[in-house]
Amino acid sequence: MKPYRHLLALLAAAALTDAQAADLARAVEIVEAKCFICHGTEGESSSPAFPRLAGQHASYLERQLIDYKSGRRRNDTMQAMAAELTADEMRLLGMYFESKPARAHPVTDPELAQVGRFVYNRGNPFSGVAACADCHGAAGHGTEKLPRLGGQHAQYVENQLKAFSKRERSNDNAVMHTIASKLTELEAKAVASYISALQ
């Protein structure tokens, strides 16, 4: 652990109970041993192919780790990472990353993002695509059961939409299979771009 991170952890722990401090210390230990290479110590991932975890709902993250461990959600790297985690450690990791501030991305193509804004908020009534905001909220904050989308990497969002469309990802809400399969490539890219700028 870098010295300044160690100091921050100590300062945060000073305001916690002994049990809470122990939980924080265990979460930091796991993050620095397993998570940081791809997701960063603060939940800011090292590549747009990996999801940002900062600000994500603790219960959602916990469920994804459970699904990776059980094989319901498939990814060789994540299944190996989750294999030895206990149920309590998964809970702690969810709480740790939820406590980190989420950040928005600057939009590189405003016109594309405007197409995404329309689809995100209103869907596509001509093709039967439901509005993303109906479930994930206008700001993309989601719920305890549905993921926070706001500020997520555009590439990651687009990749997940493709996985839902092909039914390669089946551990989450089956409604996403239908919605994603109706999105055109342009719509998927546009929605992903718009989502990345939400906060």
ABEGO torsion letter per residue (X at the ends): XBAAAAAAAAAAAAABBAAAAAAAAAAAAAAAAAAAAAAEAAGBBABAABBBABGBBAAAAAAAAAAAAAGABBBAAAAAAAAABBAAAAAAAAAAAAABBBBBBBBABAAAAAAAAAAAAAEBAAAGBBBAAAAAEAAGAEBAABBBABGBBAAAAAAAAAAAAAGABAABBAAAAAAAAABBAAAAAAAAAAAAABX
